[in-house]
Amino acid sequence: MYERLRTYLIVAAQAGVAAELSWFITRDVLHNAQPLFAPAVAVGTIAGAIGNRIRRALEFIAGVTVGAVVAHVITRGFGVGPAQTGVVVALAIAVAVAFRGTGAVLAQAGGTALLLGSVAQGPDLAVPRTASAVVGGVAAIAVAFLILPLNPLRVVHRSVGPTLDAFARELTAVADALAHRDPQQAECAQERFSTAWEKRQKTAELVAAARQVAALSPWRRRRLGVVRRWEHAAEHLDRAYTCTRELVHWAVATLRAGEPVPAGLPASIGHAGEALRLLYRDVVTGREPGPARARALQAIKEVNEACAEGVEFSGSVVVAQLRAAVSELLQASGLPEAEATKQAGLTAAV
């Protein structure tokens, strides 16, 4: 919670600086008597999409431009009134939809059209409002990537670390439940695993933010190599999460069915969870992920022993999902797919 608060305090500071900068440019440089809209766009860009701020700024600008142009054309030709206002808003949103605009584009197009289409001097406000949108968007981008950029490695640490640790922790809990033949403990772990699963999307957004900052900020570019390594690992880890989700489900089924649980099966799951933790540490710090690979291969050794001892239907699915997860972990550590698949024993398992 503390780390999350720190990240969003930085975002709040960015929003404040962007608002002040856009206000200054609009009022003192462009001499706009109504500079309020530029800070509104700047704050919306900063706060609305941490991982896609350039796209967010372009959406604001596009929506405002569409709304302003439509309002200008309609009010110039047909005047101002309730009927014209309805037509302006409907037409602005229709034009935005025709260009496949997102929800943000539609909202800005409709809002701008409503404002400019309902006042007598609407056409005179079109250009200043569009200019304010551009100023607000550019100010937000400048603050986010040049003036006060996030530290991409801290973003990765604060977002990915807790999520990955949650997955690893629940794998350990499932391994302990299997070892003690405790279905209730396994079910509780499954519920917590589902909660961690739902948080993956927010983690992906923050990783995208780190990648964008590292790529576009001159002050953070030296971190780009580490962030790229994490992005490569994250693709495989996401698939590993999917495998482990199925693994947890079938582990619960194994206990419910009263199937035999060879000693190597819970041990292998525990090693896989530890491999997750080690891999995260090594990728982020840029170290060779030898310990993570060794722990992943230990998981395969244990699961091979479990198979030799004998597993039934649900247990065999647990084994298959564990092999697939370990294969993804090995690929995340940098091994080629063919080698990772072979070492995980997937070829033999088919």
C-alpha positions as a Markdown table, in Angstrom:
| # | Residue | x | y | z |
|---|---|---|---|---|
| 1 | Met | 0.0 | 0.0 | 0.0 |
| 2 | Tyr | 2.8 | 2.4 | 0.9 |
| 3 | Glu | 4.6 | 1.8 | -2.4 |
| 4 | Arg | 1.4 | 2.3 | -4.4 |
| 5 | Leu | 0.8 | 5.5 | -2.6 |
| 6 | Arg | 4.3 | 6.7 | -3.4 |
| 7 | Thr | 3.8 | 6.0 | -7.1 |
| 8 | Tyr | 0.5 | 8.0 | -7.2 |
| 9 | Leu | 2.0 | 10.8 | -5.2 |
| 10 | Ile | 4.5 | 11.3 | -8.1 |
| 11 | Val | 1.6 | 11.2 | -10.5 |
| 12 | Ala | -0.2 | 13.9 | -8.5 |
| 13 | Ala | 3.0 | 16.0 | -8.6 |
| 14 | Gln | 3.2 | 15.6 | -12.4 |
| 15 | Ala | -0.5 | 16.6 | -12.7 |
| 16 | Gly | 0.2 | 19.7 | -10.6 |
| 17 | Val | 3.2 | 20.8 | -12.6 |
| 18 | Ala | 1.5 | 20.1 | -16.0 |
| 19 | Ala | -1.5 | 22.1 | -14.9 |
| 20 | Glu | 0.6 | 25.1 | -13.9 |
| 21 | Leu | 2.7 | 24.9 | -17.1 |
| 22 | Ser | -0.3 | 24.7 | -19.4 |
| 23 | Trp | -2.0 | 27.6 | -17.5 |
| 24 | Phe | 1.1 | 29.8 | -17.9 |
| 25 | Ile | 1.5 | 29.1 | -21.6 |
| 26 | Thr | -2.2 | 29.6 | -22.4 |
| 27 | Arg | -2.7 | 32.8 | -20.4 |
| 28 | Asp | 0.7 | 34.5 | -20.6 |
| 29 | Val | 2.1 | 33.3 | -23.9 |
| 30 | Leu | -1.0 | 32.8 | -26.0 |
| 31 | His | -3.0 | 35.5 | -24.2 |
| 32 | Asn | -6.1 | 33.4 | -23.9 |
| 33 | Ala | -8.5 | 35.1 | -21.5 |
| 34 | Gln | -10.0 | 31.7 | -20.6 |
| 35 | Pro | -7.0 | 29.4 | -19.8 |
| 36 | Leu | -8.9 | 26.9 | -17.7 |
| 37 | Phe | -9.4 | 24.3 | -20.4 |
| 38 | Ala | -5.6 | 23.7 | -21.0 |
| 39 | Pro | -4.9 | 22.6 | -17.4 |
| 40 | Ala | -8.0 | 20.4 | -17.5 |
| 41 | Val | -6.6 | 18.5 | -20.5 |
| 42 | Ala | -3.2 | 18.3 | -18.9 |
| 43 | Val | -4.5 | 16.8 | -15.7 |
| 44 | Gly | -6.8 | 14.4 | -17.6 |
| 45 | Thr | -3.8 | 13.2 | -19.7 |
| 46 | Ile | -1.6 | 12.7 | -16.7 |
| 47 | Ala | -4.1 | 11.0 | -14.4 |
| 48 | Gly | -6.2 | 9.2 | -17.0 |
| 49 | Ala | -3.8 | 6.7 | -18.4 |
| 50 | Ile | -0.4 | 6.1 | -16.7 |
| 51 | Gly | 0.8 | 3.8 | -19.4 |
| 52 | Asn | -0.5 | 5.5 | -22.5 |
| 53 | Arg | -0.1 | 9.2 | -22.0 |
| 54 | Ile | 0.8 | 10.1 | -25.6 |
| 55 | Arg | -2.3 | 8.3 | -26.9 |
| 56 | Arg | -4.4 | 9.9 | -24.2 |
| 57 | Ala | -3.2 | 13.4 | -25.1 |
| 58 | Leu | -3.9 | 12.7 | -28.8 |
| 59 | Glu | -7.4 | 11.4 | -27.9 |
| 60 | Phe | -8.1 | 14.7 | -26.0 |
| 61 | Ile | -6.9 | 16.8 | -28.9 |
| 62 | Ala | -8.7 | 14.8 | -31.5 |
| 63 | Gly | -12.0 | 14.9 | -29.6 |
| 64 | Val | -11.8 | 18.6 | -28.9 |
| 65 | Thr | -11.0 | 19.3 | -32.6 |
| 66 | Val | -13.9 | 17.2 | -33.9 |
| 67 | Gly | -16.3 | 18.9 | -31.5 |
| 68 | Ala | -15.0 | 22.4 | -32.3 |
| 69 | Val | -15.2 | 21.9 | -36.0 |
| 70 | Val | -18.7 | 20.4 | -36.0 |
| 71 | Ala | -20.0 | 23.2 | -33.6 |
| 72 | His | -18.4 | 25.9 | -35.8 |
| 73 | Val | -20.0 | 24.6 | -39.0 |
| 74 | Ile | -23.5 | 24.0 | -37.6 |
| 75 | Thr | -23.8 | 27.2 | -35.6 |
| 76 | Arg | -22.5 | 29.3 | -38.4 |
| 77 | Gly | -25.0 | 27.8 | -40.8 |
| 78 | Phe | -28.0 | 27.4 | -38.6 |
| 79 | Gly | -27.5 | 29.6 | -35.5 |
| 80 | Val | -27.8 | 28.7 | -31.8 |
| 81 | Gly | -30.7 | 27.0 | -30.1 |
| 82 | Pro | -31.9 | 23.8 | -28.3 |
| 83 | Ala | -32.4 | 21.9 | -31.6 |
| 84 | Gln | -29.1 | 23.0 | -33.0 |
| 85 | Thr | -27.3 | 22.0 | -29.8 |
| 86 | Gly | -28.8 | 18.5 | -30.0 |
| 87 | Val | -27.7 | 18.2 | -33.6 |
| 88 | Val | -24.2 | 19.5 | -32.9 |
| 89 | Val | -23.6 | 17.0 | -30.1 |
| 90 | Ala | -25.1 | 14.1 | -32.1 |
| 91 | Leu | -23.2 | 14.9 | -35.2 |
| 92 | Ala | -19.9 | 15.4 | -33.3 |
| 93 | Ile | -20.2 | 12.0 | -31.6 |
| 94 | Ala | -21.2 | 10.4 | -35.0 |
| 95 | Val | -18.1 | 11.9 | -36.7 |
| 96 | Ala | -15.9 | 10.6 | -33.8 |
| 97 | Val | -17.4 | 7.2 | -34.1 |
| 98 | Ala | -16.9 | 7.2 | -37.9 |
| 99 | Phe | -13.2 | 7.7 | -37.3 |
| 100 | Arg | -13.3 | 4.8 | -34.7 |
| 101 | Gly | -12.6 | 7.1 | -31.8 |
| 102 | Thr | -12.3 | 5.7 | -28.3 |
| 103 | Gly | -14.5 | 6.6 | -25.3 |
| 104 | Ala | -12.2 | 9.5 | -24.5 |
| 105 | Val | -12.5 | 10.9 | -28.0 |
| 106 | Leu | -16.3 | 10.6 | -27.9 |
| 107 | Ala | -16.6 | 12.3 | -24.6 |
| 108 | Gln | -14.4 | 15.2 | -25.6 |
| 109 | Ala | -16.1 | 15.6 | -29.0 |
| 110 | Gly | -19.5 | 15.6 | -27.3 |
| 111 | Gly | -18.5 | 17.9 | -24.5 |
| 112 | Thr | -16.8 | 20.4 | -26.7 |
| 113 | Ala | -19.7 | 20.4 | -29.2 |
| 114 | Leu | -22.2 | 21.0 | -26.3 |
| 115 | Leu | -20.2 | 23.9 | -25.0 |
| 116 | Leu | -19.5 | 25.6 | -28.3 |
| 117 | Gly | -22.9 | 24.8 | -29.8 |
| 118 | Ser | -24.9 | 26.3 | -27.0 |
| 119 | Val | -23.4 | 29.8 | -26.8 |
| 120 | Ala | -23.8 | 32.6 | -29.3 |
| 121 | Gln | -20.1 | 33.2 | -29.7 |
| 122 | Gly | -19.4 | 29.4 | -30.2 |
| 123 | Pro | -17.6 | 29.8 | -33.5 |
| 124 | Asp | -15.2 | 32.3 | -31.9 |
| 125 | Leu | -14.3 | 29.8 | -29.2 |
| 126 | Ala | -13.5 | 27.0 | -31.5 |
| 127 | Val | -9.9 | 27.9 | -32.3 |
| 128 | Pro | -8.9 | 29.0 | -28.7 |
| 129 | Arg | -10.4 | 25.8 | -27.2 |
| 130 | Thr | -8.6 | 23.6 | -29.7 |
| 131 | Ala | -5.3 | 25.5 | -29.1 |
| 132 | Ser | -5.9 | 25.0 | -25.3 |
| 133 | Ala | -6.3 | 21.3 | -25.9 |
| 134 | Val | -3.0 | 21.1 | -27.8 |
| 135 | Val | -1.2 | 23.1 | -25.1 |
| 136 | Gly | -2.6 | 20.9 | -22.3 |
| 137 | Gly | -1.6 | 17.7 | -24.1 |
| 138 | Val | 1.8 | 18.9 | -25.0 |
| 139 | Ala | 2.4 | 20.2 | -21.4 |
| 140 | Ala | 1.4 | 16.8 | -20.0 |
| 141 | Ile | 3.8 | 14.9 | -22.3 |
| 142 | Ala | 6.6 | 17.3 | -21.5 |
| 143 | Val | 6.2 | 16.9 | -17.8 |
| 144 | Ala | 5.7 | 13.1 | -18.0 |
| 145 | Phe | 8.8 | 12.5 | -20.1 |
| 146 | Leu | 11.1 | 15.5 | -19.7 |
| 147 | Ile | 10.5 | 17.5 | -16.6 |
| 148 | Leu | 9.4 | 15.0 | -13.9 |
| 149 | Pro | 9.5 | 11.5 | -15.4 |
| 150 | Leu | 8.8 | 8.4 | -13.3 |
| 151 | Asn | 11.7 | 6.1 | -12.4 |
| 152 | Pro | 10.9 | 3.1 | -14.6 |
| 153 | Leu | 12.7 | 0.6 | -12.4 |
| 154 | Arg | 10.8 | 1.8 | -9.3 |
| 155 | Val | 7.6 | 1.4 | -11.2 |
| 156 | Val | 8.5 | -2.1 | -12.1 |
| 157 | His | 9.5 | -2.9 | -8.5 |
| 158 | Arg | 6.4 | -1.5 | -7.0 |
| 159 | Ser | 3.9 | -2.9 | -9.5 |
| 160 | Val | 5.4 | -6.3 | -10.6 |
| 161 | Gly | 7.0 | -7.3 | -7.4 |
| 162 | Pro | 3.9 | -7.6 | -5.2 |
| 163 | Thr | 1.9 | -9.3 | -8.0 |
| 164 | Leu | 4.6 | -11.9 | -8.7 |
| 165 | Asp | 5.1 | -12.5 | -5.0 |
| 166 | Ala | 1.4 | -13.1 | -4.6 |
| 167 | Phe | 1.5 | -15.8 | -7.3 |
| 168 | Ala | 4.6 | -17.4 | -5.8 |
| 169 | Arg | 3.1 | -17.3 | -2.2 |
| 170 | Glu | -0.1 | -19.0 | -3.3 |
| 171 | Leu | 1.9 | -21.7 | -5.1 |
| 172 | Thr | 3.8 | -22.3 | -1.8 |
| 173 | Ala | 0.4 | -22.5 | 0.0 |
| 174 | Val | -0.9 | -25.0 | -2.5 |
| 175 | Ala | 2.2 | -27.1 | -2.2 |
| 176 | Asp | 1.8 | -27.1 | 1.6 |
| 177 | Ala | -1.9 | -28.1 | 1.2 |
| 178 | Leu | -1.0 | -31.0 | -1.0 |
| 179 | Ala | 1.7 | -32.1 | 1.3 |
| 180 | His | -0.8 | -32.2 | 4.3 |
| 181 | Arg | -3.7 | -33.4 | 2.2 |
| 182 | Asp | -5.7 | -30.3 | 3.2 |
| 183 | Pro | -8.4 | -29.4 | 0.6 |
| 184 | Gln | -9.7 | -26.4 | 2.6 |
| 185 | Gln | -6.2 | -24.8 | 2.7 |
| 186 | Ala | -5.9 | -25.4 | -1.1 |
| 187 | Glu | -9.3 | -23.8 | -1.7 |
| 188 | Cys | -8.4 | -20.8 | 0.3 |
| 189 | Ala | -5.2 | -20.5 | -1.7 |
| 190 | Gln | -7.2 | -20.8 | -4.9 |
| 191 | Glu | -9.4 | -17.8 | -3.9 |
| 192 | Arg | -6.4 | -15.7 | -3.1 |
| 193 | Phe | -4.9 | -16.7 | -6.4 |
| 194 | Ser | -8.0 | -15.5 | -8.2 |
| 195 | Thr | -7.7 | -12.1 | -6.5 |
| 196 | Ala | -4.0 | -11.8 | -7.6 |
| 197 | Trp | -5.1 | -12.8 | -11.1 |
| 198 | Glu | -7.5 | -9.9 | -11.3 |
| 199 | Lys | -4.8 | -7.4 | -10.5 |
| 200 | Arg | -2.6 | -8.5 | -13.4 |
| 201 | Gln | -4.1 | -5.9 | -15.8 |
| 202 | Lys | -3.1 | -3.0 | -13.6 |
| 203 | Thr | 0.4 | -4.4 | -13.3 |
| 204 | Ala | 0.6 | -4.6 | -17.1 |
| 205 | Glu | -0.5 | -1.0 | -17.4 |
| 206 | Leu | 2.3 | 0.2 | -15.0 |
| 207 | Val | 4.9 | -1.9 | -16.9 |
| 208 | Ala | 3.8 | -0.2 | -20.1 |
| 209 | Ala | 4.3 | 3.1 | -18.4 |
| 210 | Ala | 7.8 | 2.2 | -17.4 |
| 211 | Arg | 8.6 | 1.1 | -20.9 |
| 212 | Gln | 7.3 | 4.3 | -22.4 |
| 213 | Val | 9.2 | 6.5 | -19.9 |
| 214 | Ala | 12.4 | 4.6 | -20.5 |
| 215 | Ala | 12.1 | 4.8 | -24.2 |
| 216 | Leu | 11.1 | 8.5 | -24.4 |
| 217 | Ser | 12.7 | 10.3 | -21.5 |
| 218 | Pro | 16.4 | 11.3 | -22.1 |
| 219 | Trp | 17.0 | 11.1 | -18.3 |
| 220 | Arg | 15.7 | 7.5 | -18.0 |
| 221 | Arg | 17.0 | 6.0 | -21.2 |
| 222 | Arg | 19.8 | 4.2 | -19.5 |
| 223 | Arg | 17.1 | 2.0 | -17.8 |
| 224 | Leu | 15.7 | 0.9 | -21.1 |
| 225 | Gly | 17.8 | -2.3 | -21.3 |
| 226 | Val | 16.5 | -3.5 | -17.9 |
| 227 | Val | 12.9 | -2.6 | -18.8 |
| 228 | Arg | 13.2 | -4.4 | -22.1 |
| 229 | Arg | 14.5 | -7.5 | -20.3 |
| 230 | Trp | 11.6 | -7.4 | -18.0 |
| 231 | Glu | 9.1 | -7.0 | -20.9 |
| 232 | His | 10.6 | -10.1 | -22.6 |
| 233 | Ala | 10.3 | -12.0 | -19.3 |
| 234 | Ala | 6.8 | -10.6 | -18.6 |
| 235 | Glu | 5.4 | -12.2 | -21.8 |
| 236 | His | 6.4 | -15.6 | -20.7 |
| 237 | Leu | 5.5 | -15.0 | -17.1 |
| 238 | Asp | 2.0 | -14.1 | -18.1 |
| 239 | Arg | 1.6 | -17.5 | -19.8 |
| 240 | Ala | 3.2 | -19.1 | -16.8 |
| 241 | Tyr | 0.5 | -17.4 | -14.6 |
| 242 | Thr | -2.2 | -19.0 | -16.8 |
| 243 | Cys | -0.6 | -22.4 | -16.3 |
| 244 | Thr | -0.3 | -22.0 | -12.6 |
| 245 | Arg | -3.9 | -20.9 | -12.4 |
| 246 | Glu | -5.0 | -24.2 | -14.0 |
| 247 | Leu | -2.5 | -26.0 | -11.8 |
| 248 | Val | -4.1 | -24.6 | -8.6 |
| 249 | His | -7.5 | -25.5 | -9.8 |
| 250 | Trp | -6.5 | -29.1 | -10.5 |
| 251 | Ala | -4.6 | -29.4 | -7.3 |
| 252 | Val | -7.8 | -28.6 | -5.5 |
| 253 | Ala | -9.6 | -31.3 | -7.6 |
| 254 | Thr | -6.8 | -33.8 | -6.7 |
| 255 | Leu | -7.5 | -33.4 | -3.0 |
| 256 | Arg | -11.3 | -33.4 | -3.4 |
| 257 | Ala | -11.1 | -36.6 | -5.3 |
| 258 | Gly | -8.8 | -38.2 | -2.7 |
| 259 | Glu | -6.2 | -39.1 | -5.3 |
| 260 | Pro | -2.7 | -40.1 | -4.2 |
| 261 | Val | -0.2 | -37.2 | -3.8 |
| 262 | Pro | 3.4 | -38.4 | -4.3 |
| 263 | Ala | 5.9 | -36.5 | -2.2 |
| 264 | Gly | 7.6 | -35.1 | -5.3 |
| 265 | Leu | 4.4 | -33.3 | -6.4 |
| 266 | Pro | 4.1 | -30.6 | -3.7 |
| 267 | Ala | 7.9 | -30.3 | -3.6 |
| 268 | Ser | 7.9 | -29.5 | -7.3 |
| 269 | Ile | 5.2 | -26.8 | -6.9 |
| 270 | Gly | 7.1 | -25.2 | -4.1 |
| 271 | His | 10.3 | -25.1 | -6.2 |
| 272 | Ala | 8.3 | -23.5 | -9.0 |
| 273 | Gly | 7.1 | -20.7 | -6.7 |
| 274 | Glu | 10.7 | -20.1 | -5.5 |
| 275 | Ala | 11.9 | -20.0 | -9.1 |
| 276 | Leu | 9.4 | -17.2 | -9.7 |
| 277 | Arg | 10.8 | -15.1 | -6.9 |
| 278 | Leu | 14.4 | -15.7 | -8.0 |
| 279 | Leu | 13.7 | -14.9 | -11.6 |
| 280 | Tyr | 12.1 | -11.6 | -10.8 |
| 281 | Arg | 15.1 | -10.6 | -8.7 |
| 282 | Asp | 17.6 | -11.6 | -11.4 |
| 283 | Val | 15.8 | -10.0 | -14.3 |
| 284 | Val | 15.3 | -6.6 | -12.6 |
| 285 | Thr | 18.9 | -6.4 | -11.3 |
| 286 | Gly | 20.3 | -7.6 | -14.6 |
| 287 | Arg | 22.0 | -10.6 | -13.2 |
| 288 | Glu | 22.4 | -14.0 | -14.9 |
| 289 | Pro | 19.3 | -16.0 | -13.8 |
| 290 | Gly | 21.2 | -19.2 | -13.0 |
| 291 | Pro | 19.6 | -19.7 | -9.5 |
| 292 | Ala | 16.1 | -19.3 | -11.0 |
| 293 | Arg | 16.8 | -21.9 | -13.7 |
| 294 | Ala | 18.3 | -24.3 | -11.2 |
| 295 | Arg | 15.2 | -24.1 | -9.0 |
| 296 | Ala | 12.9 | -24.5 | -12.0 |
| 297 | Leu | 14.8 | -27.6 | -13.1 |
| 298 | Gln | 14.7 | -28.9 | -9.5 |
| 299 | Ala | 10.9 | -28.7 | -9.9 |
| 300 | Ile | 11.0 | -30.8 | -13.0 |
| 301 | Lys | 13.2 | -33.4 | -11.2 |
| 302 | Glu | 10.7 | -33.6 | -8.4 |
| 303 | Val | 7.7 | -33.9 | -10.7 |
| 304 | Asn | 9.5 | -36.7 | -12.7 |
| 305 | Glu | 9.8 | -38.6 | -9.4 |
| 306 | Ala | 6.2 | -38.0 | -8.7 |
| 307 | Cys | 5.2 | -39.4 | -12.1 |
| 308 | Ala | 7.4 | -42.5 | -11.5 |
| 309 | Glu | 5.6 | -43.0 | -8.2 |
| 310 | Gly | 2.2 | -42.7 | -9.9 |
| 311 | Val | -0.5 | -40.0 | -10.3 |
| 312 | Glu | -4.1 | -40.2 | -11.3 |
| 313 | Phe | -6.2 | -38.1 | -13.6 |
| 314 | Ser | -6.3 | -34.7 | -11.8 |
| 315 | Gly | -2.7 | -35.2 | -10.6 |
| 316 | Ser | -1.6 | -35.8 | -14.2 |
| 317 | Val | -3.2 | -32.4 | -15.2 |
| 318 | Val | -1.3 | -30.7 | -12.3 |
| 319 | Val | 1.9 | -32.3 | -13.7 |
| 320 | Ala | 1.2 | -31.1 | -17.3 |
| 321 | Gln | 0.5 | -27.5 | -16.1 |
| 322 | Leu | 3.6 | -27.5 | -14.0 |
| 323 | Arg | 5.8 | -28.5 | -16.9 |
| 324 | Ala | 4.2 | -25.8 | -19.1 |
| 325 | Ala | 4.7 | -23.2 | -16.4 |
| 326 | Val | 8.4 | -24.2 | -15.9 |
| 327 | Ser | 8.9 | -24.1 | -19.7 |
| 328 | Glu | 7.7 | -20.5 | -19.7 |
| 329 | Leu | 9.9 | -19.6 | -16.7 |
| 330 | Leu | 12.9 | -21.0 | -18.5 |
| 331 | Gln | 12.1 | -19.0 | -21.6 |
| 332 | Ala | 11.6 | -15.9 | -19.4 |
| 333 | Ser | 15.1 | -16.5 | -18.1 |
| 334 | Gly | 16.5 | -16.3 | -21.7 |
| 335 | Leu | 16.5 | -19.9 | -22.8 |
| 336 | Pro | 15.3 | -20.7 | -26.4 |
| 337 | Glu | 11.8 | -22.2 | -26.7 |
| 338 | Ala | 13.0 | -25.6 | -27.9 |
| 339 | Glu | 15.6 | -26.0 | -25.1 |
| 340 | Ala | 13.1 | -24.8 | -22.5 |
| 341 | Thr | 10.5 | -27.2 | -23.7 |
| 342 | Lys | 12.9 | -30.1 | -23.7 |
| 343 | Gln | 14.2 | -29.4 | -20.2 |
| 344 | Ala | 10.7 | -29.0 | -18.9 |
| 345 | Gly | 9.9 | -32.5 | -20.2 |
| 346 | Leu | 7.0 | -31.4 | -22.3 |
| 347 | Thr | 8.0 | -33.4 | -25.4 |
| 348 | Ala | 8.1 | -36.6 | -23.3 |
| 349 | Ala | 4.8 | -35.7 | -21.7 |
| 350 | Val | 2.9 | -35.4 | -25.1 |
